[in-house]
Amino acid sequence: MRFTSHMDAALAEARAAAARGEVPVGAVLLDGSGRIVAQAGNRTRELCDPTAHAEVLAIRAACAAAGSERLAGHTLYVTLEPCAMCAAAIAAARLKAVYFGASDPKSGGVLHGARVFTHSQSHHVPEVYDGIAAAACEEVLRAFFSARRRLL
């Protein structure tokens, strides 16, 4: 089976989030056949909801479409390493795999910080692949925060 990255779709969601003034993180969820079933960008400011991260919004949409709280066999692409909250949601949804772009040493919850999937309390441990289109993902974040600093 040939690997096909869907990070371009996640990057499009991240850019759309940036255009809305949100931290530019995008996520895309695929079902077991590789079909995109949900995609989202951060909407924490727009929705006044600290849980409205791209990953959580995509998981919610995919669960609603599937009529289930479990997404076994599904794969998530996200532009930034998921935080601890999103990693816990990924485990609860039983996603098969997570592919992420930029690492997040400050707030990440997969390879940094809480390392949610390494704990015995984690209900499920997905496959994790990091560094997918990392330079492009990092650039979207860098440009967003650079522009915000210029406004201050």
VMD Tcl script that draws the C-alpha trace (Angstrom):
set ca {
  {0.00 0.00 0.00}
  {1.36 3.41 -0.98}
  {1.43 6.23 1.61}
  {-0.54 9.32 0.64}
  {-0.30 12.35 2.90}
  {-3.37 14.47 3.50}
  {-1.41 17.22 5.22}
  {-2.18 19.65 2.37}
  {-5.87 19.51 3.33}
  {-4.97 20.07 6.99}
  {-2.76 23.01 5.98}
  {-5.68 24.53 4.06}
  {-7.75 24.33 7.26}
  {-4.89 25.92 9.23}
  {-4.65 28.80 6.75}
  {-8.40 29.33 6.94}
  {-8.15 29.43 10.74}
  {-5.40 32.06 10.49}
  {-7.59 34.15 8.19}
  {-10.27 34.07 10.93}
  {-7.72 35.24 13.51}
  {-7.46 31.82 15.12}
  {-4.20 30.04 15.93}
  {-3.55 28.29 12.60}
  {-4.02 24.61 13.31}
  {-5.89 22.38 10.89}
  {-7.02 18.78 11.08}
  {-8.41 16.22 8.64}
  {-9.94 12.86 9.58}
  {-10.04 9.93 7.17}
  {-12.03 6.74 7.43}
  {-10.50 3.30 6.92}
  {-10.81 3.59 3.14}
  {-8.84 6.85 3.08}
  {-11.85 9.09 2.42}
  {-11.94 12.45 4.22}
  {-14.93 12.37 6.58}
  {-14.26 15.54 8.59}
  {-11.96 18.53 8.57}
  {-11.66 21.58 10.76}
  {-9.47 24.44 11.86}
  {-9.23 26.00 15.29}
  {-12.33 27.99 16.32}
  {-11.68 28.71 20.01}
  {-12.14 32.48 19.67}
  {-15.05 32.33 17.25}
  {-16.99 29.86 19.39}
  {-15.75 31.21 22.76}
  {-14.86 27.60 23.52}
  {-11.42 26.59 24.78}
  {-12.08 23.02 23.60}
  {-12.74 24.04 19.97}
  {-9.35 22.85 18.77}
  {-9.14 21.57 15.19}
  {-8.68 17.96 16.31}
  {-11.67 18.00 18.67}
  {-13.92 19.66 16.08}
  {-12.95 17.11 13.43}
  {-13.49 14.21 15.85}
  {-16.91 15.59 16.86}
  {-17.98 15.95 13.22}
  {-16.76 12.46 12.27}
  {-18.45 10.87 15.30}
  {-21.72 12.63 14.47}
  {-21.51 11.45 10.84}
  {-20.68 7.90 11.93}
  {-23.33 7.84 14.65}
  {-20.74 6.54 17.10}
  {-18.33 7.81 19.74}
  {-15.67 5.43 18.37}
  {-13.71 5.94 15.17}
  {-11.73 2.71 14.96}
  {-9.77 2.53 11.72}
  {-9.81 6.31 11.27}
  {-6.68 8.41 10.75}
  {-6.06 12.01 11.79}
  {-3.75 14.49 10.07}
  {-3.06 17.63 12.09}
  {-0.61 20.45 11.44}
  {0.62 20.75 15.04}
  {1.38 18.13 17.68}
  {-1.87 17.60 19.60}
  {-2.08 19.05 23.11}
  {-2.93 16.84 26.09}
  {-6.67 17.54 25.73}
  {-6.67 16.59 22.05}
  {-4.51 13.53 22.66}
  {-7.02 12.35 25.27}
  {-9.86 12.87 22.76}
  {-7.89 10.92 20.14}
  {-7.47 8.04 22.60}
  {-11.15 8.15 23.62}
  {-12.23 8.05 19.96}
  {-9.91 5.08 19.38}
  {-8.29 6.56 16.27}
  {-5.98 4.17 14.45}
  {-3.24 6.69 13.70}
  {-2.20 10.32 14.08}
  {0.08 12.12 11.63}
  {1.24 15.56 12.69}
  {3.46 18.21 11.18}
  {5.10 20.64 13.59}
  {6.29 19.52 17.02}
  {5.09 21.56 20.00}
  {7.65 21.43 22.83}
  {5.67 24.04 24.80}
  {2.13 22.64 24.67}
  {2.31 19.28 22.92}
  {0.83 16.26 24.62}
  {2.09 13.42 22.44}
  {5.89 13.57 22.21}
  {6.27 16.45 24.66}
  {4.70 17.50 27.95}
  {2.06 15.09 29.20}
  {2.86 12.37 26.63}
  {-0.70 11.14 27.03}
  {-0.31 7.90 25.08}
  {2.52 6.65 27.32}
  {0.36 6.54 30.44}
  {-1.32 3.36 31.60}
  {-4.53 5.39 31.97}
  {-4.66 5.99 28.21}
  {-7.60 3.93 26.94}
  {-6.03 3.51 23.52}
  {-2.66 4.17 21.90}
  {-2.78 5.13 18.22}
  {0.12 4.86 15.82}
  {1.94 8.23 15.84}
  {3.90 9.70 12.94}
  {5.51 13.10 13.34}
  {7.26 15.55 11.05}
  {4.84 15.22 8.10}
  {5.30 18.42 6.04}
  {6.82 19.91 9.19}
  {8.47 22.88 7.45}
  {5.20 24.00 5.84}
  {3.28 23.54 9.10}
  {5.90 25.48 11.07}
  {5.88 28.29 8.51}
  {2.11 28.80 8.81}
  {2.48 29.15 12.58}
  {5.60 31.34 12.34}
  {3.95 33.74 9.87}
  {0.81 34.01 11.98}
  {2.60 34.83 15.22}
  {5.08 37.14 13.48}
  {2.17 39.15 12.04}
  {0.51 39.31 15.46}
  {3.71 40.59 17.10}
  {3.94 43.35 14.47}
  {0.45 44.50 15.46}
  {1.40 44.96 19.11}
}
mol new
graphics top color blue
foreach p $ca { graphics top sphere $p radius 0.5 }
foreach p [lrange $ca 0 end-1] q [lrange $ca 1 end] { graphics top cylinder $p $q radius 0.2 }
display resetview
